[in-house]
Amino acid sequence: MLNPESGFKIKWDLGLALCVFYTSCVVPVRISFSLDATGFFYFFECGIDFCFFLDILLSFRTGLVDPTTGHVYYNKRQIIRSYLRGWFGIDLVSTLPLEFIAKHLYPEATASSSSNTLQSAKILRGLKLIRLLKLVRIRKIGQMISKLEEEVFANQSVLSLVKILLFLLFLAHLVACVWFYVAQISTYDNCYHKVKIGFFLIFFIPSYTTVGYGDITPKTKTELIIAMFVMIIGVSMFGYVIGNITSLVDNINASGRMQSQHITTLKEYVIVRNLPKHTALWNYLLGKRVLDHFEYLYRHRSVFDEGAILTNLPTGMRNDVVHHVLHKMISRIHFLSTCHHEGLVADLAVAMQPFFCVQDEAVYVQQDMAAHVFFILKASPSLSSLNCIIHPLDVAPQNATTTTNVGHRLPLPEKKVLNCCKRFVFLYLHTMTWVLHAVER
């Protein structure tokens, strides 16, 4: 039995998808322009049909994936029953050489000396249309693209744009072949087939993207009907494609777009609240400080709801994700880098929030509630504090201050956080930029 997720099965499906792509492009051309495969291409296309026959046999030997649990089942009876009820009939009909069988059942259809020429032409046309059953295989391309989207960690908007482009090109190719098959214009009998295809692509693409130029017009009743359907499809697809392309281009950089929206909202808030003004304590625009803080925050934290994503992950996977995403910050904090409890490190790392400080700005002031623990990642700030031990009921003595340089990558002295008391310490910055991470109590 084969594992549907094994390397061999994935490579086999990829090769089969390429065969389907070739068949989907070639079959409409062979039907519309009466081009039978000869020489190398005859054996090549016979080999493709043989590969699809082998795929039917492999489908009876491939395990089933439970979509709810992801578990692979290898019960033969269940696999056979599932495939027979599913795609077996379509795969069999699209693989059998029905055209070859029909030619042997109706040999008079291809005989040039047939007495009933009109009937023979109808039979021959019907035999050609049997090849269209091969287009049913195109579903395998969709399945393969879905697998590639799961395996390839690329920008999903770019992949969607590529899919739409390929779909438009294939649809243009298909309608051009149908248009020529319906028209059967005798004046083009002596033209090369590439010229014929190009001529009808010129008709379809303007009709598909605009209202058409009008230089190519339908002549017969059948052509008028086909042209109306082409215009309806063109208008529908034009709206669909424009809407999707607009959405996809907007989502190519979803993170940047969301960050830009948040910054724009903050700017509106700063303007409405009249924040851009000088304060008495720091000669620095308050609104600019707010914007700088959030810009710094978004550079070090995702604009997505990372907490909700991590909450729904198993504990082990969550710890691995946090250590991978925040490994730089964890390695720069001595307490976290030396802690051997991965769960504790992950919880603390996620809880930490970076913020932006400027020169002579206070991180916290006296009488603030001690609700955060601060970790220094960069710069050497000066800590001005009262030279005493503070308890919840203590009264701070006056004029007893000292200045201390705090080392890098260490937590600030935050014993008061454990007792949830007020701070009798104020902390300000002498350097221009200070990188801090704070953990809320």
Secondary structure, 3 states (H helix, E strand, C coil): CECCCCHHHHHHHHHHHHHHHHHHHHHHHHHHCCCCCCCHHHHHHHHHHHHHHHHHHHHCCECEECCCCCCEECCHHHHHHHHHHCCHHHHHHHHCCHHHHHHHHCHHHCCCCCCCHHHHHHHHHHHHHHHHHHHHHHHHHHHHHHHHHHHCCCCHHHHHHHHHHHHHHHHHHHHHHHHHHHHCCHHHCCCCHHHHHHHHHHHHHHHHHCCCCCCCCCCCHHHHHHHHHHHHHHHHHHHHHHHHHHHHHHHCCHHHHHHHHHHHHHHHHHHHCCCCCCCCCCCCCHHHHHHHHHHHHHHHCCCCCHHHHHHCCCHHHHHHHHHHHCHHHHHHCHHHHCCCCHHHHHHHHHHCEEEEECCCCEEECCCCECCEEEEECCCCCEEEEECCCCCCCCCCCCCCEEEEECCCCCECCCHHHHHCCECCEEEECCCCCEEEEEEEC
